[in-house]
Every structure is written in C-alpha cells, then in structure tokens.
C-alpha cells in the first residue's frame, strides 16, 4: 500500500484486519487514514508523523499499545485524531498541542496517565476533547472557558482530576456536553451556567462535590435559561439543602434527572410535573419528605408487557394512571390488594381476559377507566356494590351478557358501555337490546338433570355388577378414591412459580414440571398444556379419556387434572401424575453419552429386549 503515493483516502473501518499498521504508509503524503474497529496490534508507527497533509487519523477500537509518538506534532494538517478504545499508555505528548488545526481529540478508554498538557487547552480550534476512562490527573486550568472558545464537548469522566471546576467555563458559550463524573474535584460548585444556551448534558455524579450544607444546589437556578437542556446527573455526591424551585422551570426537553444519594431535604417540588419529556427521575437515598406527587404519572408512553404482580406492595396507592400505553396480558389479581385506590386508569392498552374477582376489594374506587382494551366475559356484579364509584368507562371491549342495574349503573351519565356488541339489558336509557328470557331454561334444566341422573345411576349399577362378575376394574377405584382437587394457585406454589429449576421435560404440547404437593409432600410430575398450540386441547382430552380407562404397573399413574384460568385470565390446563424415578423412557431408548473427565463415569443406560 505504501507504493500508492497518490492515495488520498484509505477506508478499512469495521473489518477483521489484524497485525501491525504498515510503516510505509508514510509514503502516501496526502493520506487520510480510517483503520478503526479492527484488530490491529503493536505501537503507533512513528513514521506516520511525516504525513504533513494527513487530515483524518482514525485508529480507534483496536488493540494498539505503547505511547503516542511525540513526532505526531508534525501532523500540521490533522483535524480529527480518534484513538479511543485501545490500550495506549504513557502521557499525552505536550508537543501535540502544536497541532493547531485539531478540532476533535478522542482518547477515551485507554491507559493514559499524567496530566493533560497545558498546550492542549490552548488549541483554539478544538471542538471536542474526550479523555474519559483513563488514569489522568491534575486540575483543569481556571481559564479553560477562555482558551477553548469553540469547545462543544468536554468529556473527562472516570479519571483522577482534582481541584475546582473552573468558573470561566461559563464563557464557553458553544458548550453542549460537559461530563466530569467519577473524579475527585473539590466540594464547591460555583459555576454560572446561564450563558451556556446550547448546553444539553451536565454530569457531575460521583465527583466528591457538595458540602452537605443548604444552598448547595443554587448553581442549578441558572440552568433554567438553557432551553436545550436534556440530562442532569448529580448522584452520589454530598449536595445538601432543598431542591431549588427553578428545577420545575427547566427545559421541557429535559429527559433525565438524577440527584440520588445526596443530602437533599425538604419536599419534592409540586411543579415537577411541568417537565413533560422526563423519562427517568432518580431521587432515592436522600432526606426528602412529604408525599409522592400526583403530577408524576406514567400515561401516554410506550410501556409494554404486563402490570407487575408486585404492585400489591403499593398499599397506599391512591391513583394509578397507565393509560395510553402498549400494556398487555390480563389485569393482575394482586391489584386487588391496593385497597386505597380511588382512581384507576387502564384505558387504551391491550389488556385481555376477564375481570379478576379479587378486584371486588377495591371498595374505595371512585373512577375506573378500562375502555379500548380486549376485556371479555361479563361485567362483574360486584361493581354495583362500590359505594363511591361515580365514573365507569368500559366502552370498546369484548364484554358480553347482561349489564347490571344497581349502584353506578343506575346513572346513565356515569357509565360508558358502548362498543361492546354482545352486551344487553341495563336501565332503559342505556338503549341496549333486551336480554333473552331465561324462564324456559329454568324448566328444562331440572328435567335434563333428572334424566341424566337416572342414566348415571343406572350406569354405575351396571358397572358395579360387571366389576363383581368379571373381577376387573375398567375405572380403577384408586383413581376415584385418591382424586385430588388441585387449584391453579396450588400448582403455582408447588412448582415455585413454574420455575426453570423445576422443569424436567418438554413435549409437543407442553412442559413437564416436578413439584411437591403439601401437606402430604407427595412428589408429582405435572404436564402443563401449551394453549397456543391448537392441537394441545385435543391431546388433553384424548389423554384424559385414555388414562381414565387403563391402568398398568409400567404406566405413570394419573392423580388429578386441572382445567382453570391463571392469574392473568388465560386458559390453563394441566395433567398431574405420580412422579416416577429413573427419568423418561426416551433417555433409556436414546441415551446421551456422558462427557469425559476424571472420576468414575456413570454406567451407560440400556434395556434388554424383554424389558
């Protein structure tokens, strides 16, 4: 490549090139070199220092070692020098400050040590200086904001800088990104950020700042003038006093605010809800008092997944607004433990299933909005008994059956049920079609049950007669006598929440778990059917029919079945068997060879043809 002396641009970025950077590239005097994100090793070639016309030098994201050659001061046309994510050592050469055309200098994530030469701070053209995650030390010059008038990025986190933050930084009017985190600066912060109109990122966390006294956060007041401000990080310092009122007047573009792990006292600002773009707020490990503000809610975002079942820990929750998101699954029964709830807004999501019965404990509810979801089943009668419910919004779901006529349902202006095409009844003003009469069914059902009862009794007598005459059992008495009624909740507890540690096998139609039934401590194997597989239900029915009529010493004994719904309202079907040792038949018919190594090896499994 060194023979291509007319070569002006060489771009080999993001490959798998390895070895050393060729020294004879120095023959290409007009070259711009892009070698980033490869696997180059060795030292930086000193010979490259002769490329007086070199404009761009990208050697980032490699495995380069050694020191930065001092001869690179001869790169008089160099504008961008990117050497981050390497293993470079030693100090930054003082001579590098002589490259007056430099605009971007990036050395982060290396092993550079010592101080940043004062000559670097005098490069007037410098726009970005990034040296985080090194071993650099010393203090920042007090005239920093004057000697770097064009600087936009100062990123030096993760070093050992000390001293005070220069007051002159307020003169760097083009500054956008200022990160001094994870250093050892002295406690006082007296900078005036009001002139930094372009500032969007200020991070001072874990830097030993703050005295713990009042007024320690007064420097934040001027940030209200920074209309482009997005991120403020002050966590794990020693800032004291109360949060300044100006915090609520920060830019509406503010996305991240963290003042956690300080000595901040007083109340959370009542107007912090004005920060409408805020998506991360950390105030933990302080001395704040008072109540959580109603101006902080979670609506109108893009949250996905189910409501966490741990929501039952919020015993004093009064209002929950998670409307207009993309939440799904069923409404968790654990929400019924939040008995202080007065306002619950779950509308405009994708919640499915039916109303959990445990929600009947929400007696304090005043407003309930569940519209624009996929809820099914009937409107629960317990909503009639809520004494304070004054606004019920259920429209555009898949609800069916009769609309109640008591409680809040007596007030047509308090309820919204349109968009549920299978609803009927209710008070006349709701204008739903009348529900089909149930009187004929009341007459038919007893007759049908009576006939079925006679047939069933006759069948039992015949079966008992056949059993005595044939001395055989078509339906084993043990299956009837030992039949256990097992709920979904019991199975959930038995398998430790269907933990992977309890998973002992998989099949075409579901998963098999091992569990211990209490109080008898019976070991069981439970096959949970995959309800997403359409053939699983047919398999469930077929297996029930088969195991009901057969019994053999080499077949696993069925203990019970469970057909129910889980806590999210989804269908649940499981077959519960007596657990048998010696693993599955498959592991005997198709044994997997044991891995080699020291110690005694397990004997290979085998079955004789007779077995």
N, C-alpha and C positions, 0 to 999 in steps of 0.2 A: 504494500500500500504506500510505502514511503516513496516509491518512484513516481506516484501520481502528483507531481509537483504543482500541477494546475488545480488540484482538488480544492474546492472551497467549502463544501459541506459533506460531512460523513455522519450518517444517522444509523446507528446499530442498536438503538434503545430496545429494551424488553426482549432479549433473546436468552440463549443459554451459553453465551460465549465465555470462555474461561482462559486461564493462563495470564500472562503479563501484557500490559499495554505496550505495543511496539514503540521502541525509542525513535526509529527512523521516520515516524510520522512528523517529526520536526522539520523534515524536508518540504512539507506542504505549508508554505508560509502563510497562505490566505485561508487556512482551515478554520471551520467551526466544528467542534467535536462533540458528538452525542453518543456516549457509551453507557448511559445509566441503565440500571436494572438488568445486570448481567451477573457473571460470576468471576470477574477479573480479580486477580490477587497481586501481591507484591507492592512495591513502593510506587509512588507517583514518579514518572520519568522526569528527571531534571531537564532533559533535552527539550521538553515541551516549552520551557521558559524562553526559548528563542523565537517563538511564534508571535512576533510583534503585531501581526494582523488578526490574531485569534480574538474573536468576539464572544463566542459562547463555549464554555467548557463544562459539560455535564458528565460527571463521573460518579453520580450518586447511586446508592443501592447496589453496591458490590462488596467485595471483601478486601479492599485495599488497606494497606498498613503503612507504618512509618510516619515520618513527619512531612509537613507541607514544605516543599523546597523554597528557600528564600529567593531563588532566581526567578520565581514566578512574578516578582516585582517588575520584570521586564515585559510582562504581557500588557503593554501600554494601551491596547485597544479593547481589553477584556471588559465586558459589561456584566455578564452573569457567570458566577462561579458556584456551581452546585456540587458539593462533596458530601452531602449528608448520608446517613445510614451506611457507614463504613467502620473501620477500626483504626482511624488515623490517631496518632499520638503526638506528644510534644506540644509546643505552644504555637499560637498563630503568629507568623513572622511579622515583625514590625515593618519590614520592607513592603509588605502587601498594601500598606496604606498609601504607597506611592502610585498605585493604580487608580488614577483619578477619574477614570471612566466607569468604575464599578457602580452598578445600580442594585444588584441582588447578590448577597453573600449568604450561603447556607451551609452550615457545618453541623447541624444537629445530629444527635445520636452517634457520637464518636467517643474518643477518649482524650480529647484535647484538654490541656491543663494550663495553669498560669493565668495571667491577666490578659484581657483584650488590649492590644497596643493602643495608645492614645491616637496614633496616626489613623486607625480605622475610624475613630469618631470624628475625624476631620475630612472624611470623603464627602464633599458637599452633594455629589450626585446620588449618594446611597439612598435607595428607596426601602429596601428590606434587609434587616440583619437578623438572622436566625441561627442561634447557637445553643438551643436547649439540649438537655440531657448530655452534658459533658462534665468536666471537672474544673471548670473555670472559676476564678475567684477575683477578689479585689472589689473596688467600688465603681459606681458609674460616675463619670465626670459631671460636676454640677452645671456645666454649660451645655449639656447634651442636647437640649432642645434648640440651642442656638447654632451649634456646629453642624447639626443634621437637619436643615430646614425643610428638606424634601422627604424625610423619612415617613413611611406609611406603616411599616411593620417593625416592631421591636419585640422579639420573642427569645427570651433567655431563661425560661423556666428550667428547673432541675439542675442547678449549679450550686455554687457556694458563694454567691455575691453577698456583700455586706454593705454597711454604710446606709445613708439615707437615700430616699428616692429624690432625684433632682427636681427642684422647684421649676427649673427652666423648661421642663417637659411641656408645660402649658403653652410654650411658644411654638411647639411643633404642630402647627395648625392642620397639617395634612395627615396626622397620625390616625390610623384606623384600628390597629391591633396592637395592644400593649399587654404582654404577659410576663410577669415577674415571679410567678408561683414557684414554690419549693426552693426558696433561697433563705438567706439569713440577714435580711435587712433590719435596720434599727426600727424601734417601735413607732415613731411618729409618722403620720401621713398628712402632709400639709399642701399637697398639690392642688392646683385650681384647674379643674377640667372644663371649665365653662367655655374656654376658647377652642376646645377640640371638637369642632362642629361635625367632623367626619368620624369621630370615634364610635366604633361598634362593639369592641371587645375589650374588657378590662378584667384581668385575672390577677389577684394578689393573694390567692389562698396558700396556706402553709408557709408563710414567709416571716413569721415572728413579728407581725405588725400589731399595733394596738397596745394601749396601756391599761385597758380594763376600766378606765375612768369614763365619766359622762362626756358627751360631745366628741367621742372618738370617731363618730361616723359623719361628722359635719362636712367633710370633704365631698360627700355624695351629693350635697344640695346642688352644686353647680352642674351635675350630670343631667339635671332636668332640661338643660339647654341643648343637649346632644340629641338631635332628632333622629339620628340613625343608630342609636344605641340598641344592641341586641343581647349581650351577655355580660353579667356581672357576677364574679366569683370571689368571695371573701372568706370562705370557710376555713376553719381550723387556724384561727389567729387569736388575738386577745382583745378584740374590739368590745368596748363597753357602751353604756348609755342606752338610749332608746332609738328606735328606728325613726329617722327624720321624716316629717310629713311630706317632704319633697319626693320621697320614694314613689308615692302614688301618682306623681306627675311626670314620671319617666316616660320615654318614648313609648307609644302604643306598639312599637315594633319589638319591644323587649320580650325575649323568648325564654331566657334562663336567668334565674335569680337565686343565688345561694349565699346565705350568711350563717350557715350551720356551724356549730361548735365554736362559739364565741362566748362573750359575757353580756349579751344583749338582754335588756329587761323591758318591762312595760308591755303594752298591748300590741297585737298585730294591727297594722293600720286599717281602718274601716274602709278606706277608699282604694285598697289594693286591687279590688276587682276592676278598676279602670284599665289595668294592664291586660287588655283583651287578647294579646298574642302570646301571653305567658303559657308555656307548656311544661316548665319544670320549676318548682319552688321548694327550696330546702331551708328550713329554719330550725331544725332539730338541734338538741344539745345546747340550748340557751336557757335564759331565765324568763321567758315570756309567760304572761298570764292572760286571763280572760278567756273568751270563747272563740271557737273557730268561726270564721266569718261566712255569712250566707252569700257574700259576693263572690266566693270561690265555689264554683260548681264545675261539672265535667261535661256539660251538654255541648252539642254541636261540635264534636270532634270526629275522629275516625277510629274510635276504640273498637276492638274486635274480641271474639271469644265469649265465654260465659261470664256471668257475675260470680266472683269467687264465693265459695260456700263459707269462707271465713268472715263474711260480712256480719255473721251473728255476733261477732265481738263488739260491734258498734252499738252497745246497749243504749246509749243516749242519743242516737241519731234521730234528728227531728225532720230533716229534709234530705232527700236523695234525688238528684236530677241528673240522669244519664241519658236523656232523650237525644234523638237525632245523632245516633252513632251507628255502628255496624255490629252491635252485640247480638249474640245468638244463643242457641240451646234453650233450655227451659228456665222458668223463674225458680230459683232455688228455694226449697222449703225453709232453709236456715234464715231467710229473710223474715220469717215469722217471729224470730227472737228479738227483732228490733221493735219492741213494743211501744217505744216512744215516738215512732214515726207519725208525722202529721201530714206530710206531703210527699208523694211518691210519683215520680215522672219517669216512665219507662217507654214512652211512645216513640214511634219512628225508629224502630230497630227490627230485629228478625227473631224475636223470642217465639218459641213454639211450645207445644204441649198444652196441658190444661192448667187450671188454677190449682196450686198446691193447697191442700186442706189446711195446712198449718198457718196459712195467711189469715185464717179466721181469728188469730190472736191480735191482729193489728186494730184494736178497738179505738185507738186514738186518731185513726186516719181521717183527714178532712178532704184531701184532694187526691184522686187516684187516676192517673192517665196511662192507658195501655193501648192507645189507638195505633193503627198502622204497624201491626205485628202479624204473627201467624198463629195466634192462640186458637185452640179448638175446644170442643166439648161444650158443656152447658155453663151458663152464668151461675156461679155458686149462690146458694140461698143465704149463706152467712153474710153476704153484703147487705142484706136487708136489716141486719141487726146492728150495723155500725152506727152508733148514735150521733156522731159528729160529721159523717160523710155528707158533703154538700156539693161535690162535683165529681162525677164519674164519667170517664171518657173511654169508651170501648169500641168506637167505630172502626171499620175496615180491619176485621179479623176473620176467622173462620168459625165463629161461635154458632151454636145451634140450640134448638129446644125453646122452652118457654121462658119469657122474660119475667122475673119476679114482679110483684105488685105492692110490696111493702117497703117501708123505710124510704131511702132516697129515690126509689123507683116510682114513688107517688108524685114526684115533681118532675114533669117532662123537661123543664129547662135545666135541670141539674144532671141529666143523663144524656149520653150520646151513644146510640147503638146501631146507627145506620151503617151500611156496608157489610153487614152480616146476613147474607141472604137466607139462611136457614133458621133465623130466629122467628118466633111467633108469640102471640099473646101480649101481655103487658097492659098498661092502662090504655083506654081508647085513644087518647090524644097522641100517643106514640105512633098510631096508624100502622100497626103491624097486622098481618093476617092472623085470623083465629087459629089456635092450635087444634089439631084433630082430636075428636072426642075419644076418651079412654074408657067410656062405660061398657061398650061391648067386650072389651078385653077383660074387664073385671068379671064378667060372666063366663067367658071362655076359659080363662086361665085355671080356675079351680077344677073344671071338668077335665081339661087336658092333664093337669097334675094327678087327678084321681085315676084316670085311665093308665097313665104312666106308672103310678104307684102299684096298681094291680098287676101290671105286666112285670114290673121289677120284682115284686114279692113272689110271683109265680116262678120267675126265672131263678130266684135264689133257692126256692124249694127244689126245683128240678136239679140245679147244680149240686145241692147238698145230697140229693138222692143218688146222683151219678157218682159223687165222690165216695159215698159209702159202698156202692156196688162195685166200683172199679178200683177202690183204694188208691186213687191217684188224685192229684190236685191240679186242675187247669189253672187256677189262680192261687198261688201259694198263700197259706194263711199268714206266713211271716210277713208277706208284703202288705197285708191288711193290718195285722196286729201292730207292726212296728212303724206304720206310716207316720211320718213326722210333718207337722205343719211348720214350714220354714219361710220366713219373710225375706224380702229383698234386703232389709236392714240387717238381719242376722247374717246373711251371706256376705254382705259388705264387710261386717266386723270380723267374720270368720276368716276371710282371706286378706285381712289387713288392707282393705280398700282395693281389692283386686291388684295387689302389688305384684311386680315382676318377680320378686323373690318367691312368690307362691305359685308362679306359673310352671306347670310340669309338662305341658304338651300343647300342640296345636293341631287342628284338623281342618277339613274342607269347609266346615260350617261353624267353627267357633274355637274357643280357647278352653283349656282344661286347667283348673286351679286345685291346689291341695289346701285343705283347711281343717281346723279343729272345732267341732261343734260343742258348745257349752250347754248345760253343766256336766254332761256325761263324758266330755273330752273324746268324743268319737272322731276318728280321722276319716275324712271324706275326700272324694275326688269329684269336682263339680265341672260339668261341661256347660259353658255359657254360650248360647247361640248368637251368631252374628246376624243381627236384624237387618243389616244392609244387604245380606245375601238372600235373594228371594227364595232360593231352594232350602234355606235353613229351616223355615217353618214346616215345610213338608217333611224334612228329615226328623224334626222334633216329634211330629205326630206319628210318623212311621215307627220311630224308636219306642215311643210310649206304647203303641199297640203291640209291638213285638215283645218288649220286656214284661208287659202285663200278663202274657200267656206262656212264658217259658221260664225255666229255672234249671240251672246246671252248675255243677261244682266248679267248672272251669270258666264260667261266665261271671262277670262282676255283678254283684247284687245291687239293684236299684233301691234307694232308701226313700226318695221323695222327688217331687218336681216343684218348680216354682215358676208360675206364669203371672207376671205383675208389671209394674212400671217402676223405673228408677226414680231417684230424687229430682231428676230434671224432666220427668214426664214422658220419657222414652220407653217403648216396649222392652220388656225383659223376660227372657225365657231361659231356664236352666234345668239340667238333669243332675240329680245328686246321687252318687254311687258310693258304695262301700270302698274304701281305699285298699288296694292290694299292693303288696311289695313287689320287688323284682322288676320294676319298671314296666314298659309297654311290650307287647308282643313284637312290635316292629324292631325293638332293639335286640331281640333274640333272633329274629329271622334275618335281619340285616345288620349284624354287629359292626361298629366302627372300630378300627384298630386303635389300640392305646398308644399314646405318644411315648417315645423312648425316654431314657434318662436313668438316673441312678435309683437304687432301691428295688424292692420287689415289685414285679409287674402283675397287674390284675389278670387272672386267667381269662382267656377268650370265652365268650358265651357260645354255647352250642346246644342244639336239641336233637335228640335221636328221632328217626322217622316215626317210631311208636309214640314218643311224646308229642 
